[in-house]
Structure formats: C-alpha cells, structure tokens
Amino acid sequence: MAHWLLKSEPNNWSWQQQVEAGEKGTFWNGVRNHSAKLNLMAMKVGDRAFFYHSNEGKEIVGIVTIIKPYYPDPSDKTGTFGMVDVRAERALKTPVGLTAIKAEPRLKDMVLVNNSRLSVQPVTDAEWKLICKMGGV
C-alpha cells in the first residue's frame, strides 16, 4: 500500500467538508499539473493519504483513503487530467504543521519540504509513520 499527501485550500475544500461527505466520500478533482497527475494515476484503492490544508493553516489535519482509482475529470475540457475518489478516515489528534515538518531532520527529504507547491505528493513509509506519531495517531 502506498501513501500520499493531498493538498487543499480550506476555503475551497476543507477537512470538515471531507468528513461531512461521509462514507460515500467525494472526488478529488481540479489537478492540472502533470507530476500530480502521475501521482493520482499511481493511486490504488485502499491507499491512504494525508489531507493537508494549504495556504491557511499549512498543516496535515487528517487521513483519507482512496476509494476509486484514477478516472477522467469532467471539469477538464481538454481530457488531459483525471481524479480519484477519497473518503475521510480519521482526523489527526494534533495537526502537524509545515513548520514542525521542516524542523524534523528525519523529514528533510519529504516532497512537502522540497517541492511544497505540488498538490499531490508521494509519502514514504518512514515519513508516514513519523507524521502519524507526531499527529497522535
């Protein structure tokens, strides 16, 4: 099982809205970056991802599960990009902020630290375990 990080501006789609989507989950659309697209394409049902509030908060606030693999994004009129469906699994007991992530030497190679603008990122198993510990889950 792979791990990921999905970024969302909370004024556009927040963790609370993701939770309110319930068991049916919701689609993760709007990606228009080719590197992020490749990451979406690599996702499998059952993979988990951190839900990261970007711009406001700049913190990992929850964990989602991929419930539907990559398929075309109908909002992309070029037919180039796609999306996956995700369901909220659990909130982190303590959100893990970007400042704390950057301060942790074991996370110095994390994509979030080195390419913070990428909206869909891979997360290594070691990074996943450490951030879960930092977040109290």
Secondary structure by P-SEA (a helix, b strand, c coil): cccbbbbbccccccaaaaaacccccccccccccaaaaaaaaaccccbbbbbccccccccccccccccccccccccccccccbbbbbbbcccccccccaaaaaaccccccccccccccccbbbbcaaaaaaaaaaacc
